[in-house]
Amino acid sequence: MIEIDQQLLNPFEQAFLGLMILIIMFGMGATLKPGDFRSALRRPRGMLIGFLSQFGVMPLVAFTLAHLLQLAPPFAIALIIVGCLPGGTTSNMFAYFARGSVALSVSMTAASTVLALVMMPLLLELYASGFAAQIDAEMRAAGSDDGFVIPYRNIIVSLLLVLVPVAGGMLLLWKSPGWAKAAEDTAGFMAIIVILFLVCSVFTRHTGLFLQTPWQLYAAAVCVGLLGFCFGYGMATLSRLPPRYKRAISLETGIQNGPLAFAVILLSFRDPLQSQILWLPILYSTFIVITSSFVTLFLRRIGRWDWELYRNNLVHRRLFGEPYRTIYPQRFLAGKGAQER
């Protein structure tokens, strides 16, 4: 097991990181409207598959990987925290570039962010309590009187705290769409800055940590996202959802809200466990940007024809009325390898 016996982030870095997370969550709120929640209710099948992928598949994938890779309890808890997270605005951006349904992606982000208040503590109790018991036993064996339990109350409070700037962003969107767009763009840029800040900060002061990190942690950080993409796409395919929905659900499932993980861990845990638990989400956030880019390019390529047919049909319905349905020759559809449903 890799030992992180030094504080990973000093108080100044923690405060700076907290400020950037507030900006990101504010920008995320600036992309959401009350209509997004109503829209979620109007597409129940896509939302249900997204919910099962986000809070059903991902925590189970994280739990399974933790056992298969035999991760130490702190890192196993960290991986499960990543698996229990809701989606973030980054997935909306990748859904757009992958020719997926941005409306569904945004609806899933909005719904999962609110549902995380209930689902995240429940899922951590289900999947992480065994690892927490191992940490507690080790601490008591070492002579500690405090022991260890997962701080569910702190986690709920931290989730509530990060929802405050989300609500503020939604209010800004209602009052001033122009400023809300600026906040949205700033949040997308800040998400990349957070990852670079964390990696550079840790690398300059703890260079050896990257070399000491065992391959199992790197594998966990990469595979949890890749498996999320695969399972999300597979579940959407089995449910016979339109191709653009498949791409949105796939990306929404694999791309978790990394900045939210940092906020939850910093507000809920204390060192030395805080630094150990924080390390894996840093690795996940670093690699998910890389893997998402490749997955997005692949999905964009295979979704070219069905997206063009979908857009073409939208134009036809705008011209000839909503009930209008464009009839294409079957040979044409077979040749393009895609069919708008």
Order of alpha helices (4+ residues) and beta strands (2+ residues): alpha-alpha-alpha-alpha-alpha-alpha-alpha-alpha-alpha-alpha-alpha-alpha-alpha-alpha-alpha-alpha
